[in-house]
Amino acid sequence: MRYDLASYVYEPINGLLERPTGIRNARKRLISQAKGRVLELGVGTGLNLPLYRNVEEVIGLDISRKMLEKGEGKGLKSRLS
């Protein structure tokens, strides 16, 4: 699957694009407002996971097994079927 291949370059490319565009700061600001239980669609490698502060639970879904496997290092607990 193409998304599995993207897992190898996902974080470096995001890092390059987010800073100059201001997306990183916007993401931090928005995610810090989340409360309760969160469903994150397209969780990818879990880049947002460290940004959640006042939530009970984050459920992350992604179609790429490789993305989820990389997210496990950030605390993402995946149940793959």
TINU-80176 format. One record per residue: residue number from 1; z, y, x of N, C-alpha, C, O in turn. Coordinates in pm, whole numbers, padded with zeros to 5 digits. Atoms other than C-alpha are relative to their C-alpha. Layout:
<sites>
{site NUM; {Z; Y; X}; {Z; Y; X}; {Z; Y; X}; {Z; Y; X}}
...
</sites>
This chain:
<sites>
{site 1; {00000; -00119; 00084}; {00000; 00000; 00000}; {00000; 00125; 00088}; {00068; 00128; 00191}}
{site 2; {00012; -00123; -00078}; {-00085; 00347; 00128}; {00133; 00074; 00017}; {00159; 00134; 00121}}
{site 3; {-00129; -00069; -00009}; {00261; 00484; 00052}; {00088; -00063; 00106}; {00168; 00005; 00169}}
{site 4; {-00076; 00065; -00107}; {00412; 00225; 00284}; {-00042; 00055; 00135}; {00042; 00077; 00222}}
{site 5; {00049; -00058; -00125}; {00192; 00360; 00564}; {00051; 00143; 00018}; {00083; 00185; 00129}}
{site 6; {-00047; -00138; -00007}; {00297; 00716; 00480}; {00146; 00009; 00042}; {00189; 00114; 00090}}
{site 7; {-00143; -00004; -00034}; {00662; 00622; 00539}; {00022; 00031; 00148}; {00128; 00080; 00185}}
{site 8; {-00016; -00023; -00144}; {00602; 00647; 00913}; {-00017; 00147; 00038}; {00035; 00190; 00142}}
{site 9; {00024; -00141; -00033}; {00491; 01012; 00905}; {00062; 00096; -00101}; {00054; 00218; -00084}}
{site 10; {-00053; -00080; 00111}; {00666; 01136; 00589}; {00100; 00106; 00047}; {00084; 00224; 00016}}
{site 11; {-00104; -00095; -00040}; {00971; 01295; 00749}; {-00048; 00101; 00104}; {-00018; 00220; 00090}}
{site 12; {00047; -00102; -00096}; {00804; 01456; 01053}; {-00092; 00104; -00064}; {-00083; 00223; -00033}}
{site 13; {00091; -00094; 00065}; {00533; 01612; 00836}; {00077; 00093; -00093}; {00052; 00213; -00095}}
{site 14; {-00083; -00085; 00087}; {00787; 01736; 00580}; {00075; 00104; 00082}; {00084; 00221; 00043}}
{site 15; {-00073; -00092; -00085}; {00990; 01890; 00860}; {-00086; 00116; 00048}; {-00039; 00230; 00054}}
{site 16; {00091; -00105; -00046}; {00688; 02082; 00987}; {-00041; 00096; -00111}; {-00058; 00215; -00087}}
{site 17; {00049; -00082; 00110}; {00583; 02208; 00645}; {00109; 00074; -00076}; {00084; 00182; -00130}}
{site 18; {-00105; -00060; 00083}; {00917; 02287; 00482}; {00057; 00129; 00057}; {00084; 00222; -00019}}
{site 19; {-00064; -00120; -00057}; {01058; 02544; 00723}; {-00084; 00126; -00020}; {-00033; 00223; -00075}}
{site 20; {00075; -00127; 00013}; {00774; 02797; 00734}; {-00032; 00040; -00144}; {-00056; 00158; -00170}}
{site 21; {00033; -00033; 00139}; {00710; 02777; 00359}; {00121; 00036; -00083}; {00107; 00088; -00194}}
{site 22; {-00122; -00029; 00075}; {01072; 02817; 00253}; {00040; -00111; -00097}; {00138; -00097; -00170}}
{site 23; {-00030; 00111; 00091}; {01067; 02487; 00065}; {00136; -00062; 00032}; {00209; -00100; -00060}}
{site 24; {-00127; 00062; -00038}; {01364; 02353; 00262}; {00119; 00075; -00062}; {00208; 00012; -00119}}
{site 25; {-00109; -00078; 00058}; {01593; 02639; 00152}; {00003; -00011; -00151}; {00110; -00021; -00211}}
{site 26; {00007; 00012; 00146}; {01473; 02617; -00207}; {00052; -00137; -00043}; {00125; -00148; -00142}}
{site 27; {-00045; 00136; 00032}; {01534; 02241; -00209}; {00153; -00009; 00011}; {00218; -00066; -00076}}
{site 28; {-00146; 00001; -00018}; {01888; 02286; -00074}; {00069; 00072; -00115}; {00168; 00023; -00169}}
{site 29; {-00060; -00081; 00106}; {01965; 02554; -00331}; {-00005; -00074; -00134}; {00095; -00080; -00206}}
{site 30; {00015; 00069; 00129}; {01831; 02355; -00627}; {00084; -00127; -00008}; {00151; -00152; -00108}}
{site 31; {-00070; 00128; 00002}; {01981; 02021; -00533}; {00151; 00021; -00002}; {00224; -00059; -00061}}
{site 32; {-00144; -00026; -00001}; {02324; 02173; -00472}; {00053; 00030; -00140}; {00174; 00023; -00163}}
{site 33; {-00041; -00029; 00137}; {02330; 02265; -00843}; {00008; -00126; -00088}; {00056; -00119; -00201}}
{site 34; {00000; 00123; 00079}; {02291; 01904; -00959}; {00143; -00047; -00026}; {00231; -00033; 00059}}
{site 35; {-00132; 00051; 00038}; {02588; 01751; -01142}; {-00017; -00130; -00078}; {-00124; -00159; -00131}}
{site 36; {00001; 00123; 00079}; {02677; 01421; -01304}; {-00080; -00111; 00066}; {-00069; -00135; 00186}}
{site 37; {00086; 00108; -00049}; {02430; 01137; -01270}; {-00142; 00054; 00017}; {-00194; 00123; -00071}}
{site 38; {00132; -00053; -00032}; {02094; 01211; -01109}; {-00099; -00115; 00014}; {-00069; -00217; 00076}}
{site 39; {00111; 00093; -00019}; {01766; 01021; -01134}; {-00105; 00075; 00079}; {-00166; 00170; 00030}}
{site 40; {00101; -00065; -00084}; {01538; 01117; -00848}; {-00123; -00091; 00006}; {-00119; -00199; 00065}}
{site 41; {00126; 00074; 00000}; {01182; 00997; -00902}; {-00076; 00034; 00127}; {-00090; 00151; 00162}}
{site 42; {00069; -00023; -00127}; {00987; 00952; -00581}; {00098; 00040; 00108}; {00076; 00137; 00180}}
{site 43; {-00107; -00032; -00094}; {01301; 00950; -00367}; {-00047; -00010; 00145}; {00016; 00046; 00235}}
{site 44; {00053; 00011; -00135}; {01092; 00859; -00064}; {00100; -00061; 00096}; {00158; -00165; 00067}}
{site 45; {-00092; 00050; -00101}; {01304; 00812; 00247}; {00141; 00054; -00019}; {00228; 00034; 00066}}
{site 46; {-00134; -00050; 00030}; {01603; 00983; 00088}; {00034; 00132; 00065}; {00152; 00160; 00089}}
{site 47; {-00027; -00129; -00064}; {01564; 01326; 00246}; {00098; 00086; -00078}; {00174; 00162; -00019}}
{site 48; {-00088; -00084; 00082}; {01749; 01485; -00045}; {00143; -00054; -00008}; {00233; 00021; -00045}}
{site 49; {-00132; 00061; 00021}; {02046; 01246; -00041}; {00115; 00079; 00062}; {00217; 00096; -00005}}
{site 50; {-00113; -00076; -00057}; {02263; 01448; 00200}; {00025; 00134; -00069}; {00130; 00195; -00049}}
{site 51; {-00013; -00132; 00064}; {02207; 01759; -00014}; {00077; -00004; -00131}; {00121; 00100; -00180}}
{site 52; {-00075; 00012; 00125}; {02376; 01625; -00328}; {00148; 00012; 00031}; {00199; -00061; 00116}}
{site 53; {-00141; -00024; -00028}; {02733; 01751; -00337}; {00092; -00038; -00117}; {00192; -00106; -00097}}
{site 54; {-00089; 00017; 00115}; {02881; 01739; -00688}; {-00057; -00097; -00103}; {-00059; -00068; -00222}}
{site 55; {00058; 00096; 00092}; {02721; 01432; -00836}; {00082; -00129; 00002}; {00145; -00164; 00101}}
{site 56; {-00069; 00129; 00010}; {02870; 01106; -00956}; {-00083; -00111; 00062}; {-00031; -00201; 00128}}
{site 57; {00088; 00108; -00043}; {02567; 00895; -00873}; {-00142; 00054; 00010}; {-00185; 00137; -00070}}
{site 58; {00142; -00031; -00012}; {02210; 00931; -00751}; {-00076; -00132; -00006}; {-00051; -00223; 00074}}
{site 59; {00088; 00116; 00010}; {01956; 00673; -00861}; {-00137; 00047; 00046}; {-00196; 00137; -00013}}
{site 60; {00129; -00040; -00054}; {01640; 00697; -00655}; {-00104; -00110; -00022}; {-00080; -00227; 00006}}
{site 61; {00110; 00093; 00022}; {01312; 00535; -00750}; {-00118; 00039; 00087}; {-00147; 00158; 00106}}
{site 62; {00121; -00025; -00076}; {01005; 00498; -00535}; {-00088; -00124; -00008}; {-00038; -00235; -00023}}
{site 63; {00091; 00113; 00007}; {00695; 00280; -00539}; {-00021; -00065; 00136}; {-00086; -00169; 00146}}
{site 64; {00020; 00051; -00135}; {00707; 00224; -00163}; {00126; -00070; 00052}; {00232; -00009; 00064}}
{site 65; {-00111; 00075; -00059}; {00929; -00047; -00022}; {00041; 00057; 00134}; {00160; 00066; 00164}}
{site 66; {-00030; -00055; -00132}; {00903; 00104; 00325}; {00077; 00131; -00009}; {00167; 00156; 00071}}
{site 67; {-00074; -00125; 00020}; {01019; 00444; 00201}; {00145; -00031; -00034}; {00236; 00029; 00023}}
{site 68; {-00137; 00036; 00039}; {01322; 00283; 00037}; {00077; -00060; 00117}; {00196; -00033; 00133}}
{site 69; {-00067; 00061; -00116}; {01400; 00081; 00350}; {00045; 00108; 00097}; {00155; 00100; 00152}}
{site 70; {-00040; -00111; -00088}; {01403; 00401; 00556}; {00115; 00080; -00061}; {00200; 00132; 00011}}
{site 71; {-00107; -00070; 00068}; {01629; 00560; 00296}; {00134; -00069; 00009}; {00238; -00005; -00007}}
{site 72; {-00127; 00073; -00011}; {01888; 00288; 00341}; {00085; 00055; 00113}; {00208; 00048; 00106}}
{site 73; {-00074; -00060; -00111}; {01987; 00456; 00669}; {00070; 00129; -00040}; {00157; 00178; 00033}}
{site 74; {-00063; -00123; 00050}; {02083; 00764; 00465}; {00094; -00029; -00116}; {00138; 00063; -00185}}
{site 75; {-00093; 00035; 00106}; {02301; 00575; 00222}; {-00065; -00046; -00128}; {00004; -00077; -00225}}
{site 76; {00069; 00048; 00119}; {02036; 00475; -00028}; {00020; -00151; -00009}; {-00014; -00224; 00085}}
{site 77; {-00018; 00144; 00022}; {02127; 00135; -00168}; {-00114; -00046; -00087}; {-00121; -00011; -00205}}
{site 78; {00117; 00039; 00078}; {01808; -00028; -00278}; {00015; -00141; -00053}; {00068; -00231; 00012}}
{site 79; {00012; 00132; 00063}; {01762; -00315; -00515}; {-00148; -00023; -00018}; {-00210; 00028; -00111}}
{site 80; {00144; 00026; 00004}; {01415; -00439; -00448}; {-00025; -00128; -00078}; {00049; -00226; -00067}}
{site 81; {00035; 00122; 00072}; {01249; -00686; -00678}; {-00142; -00039; 00032}; {-00191; -00140; -00020}}
</sites>
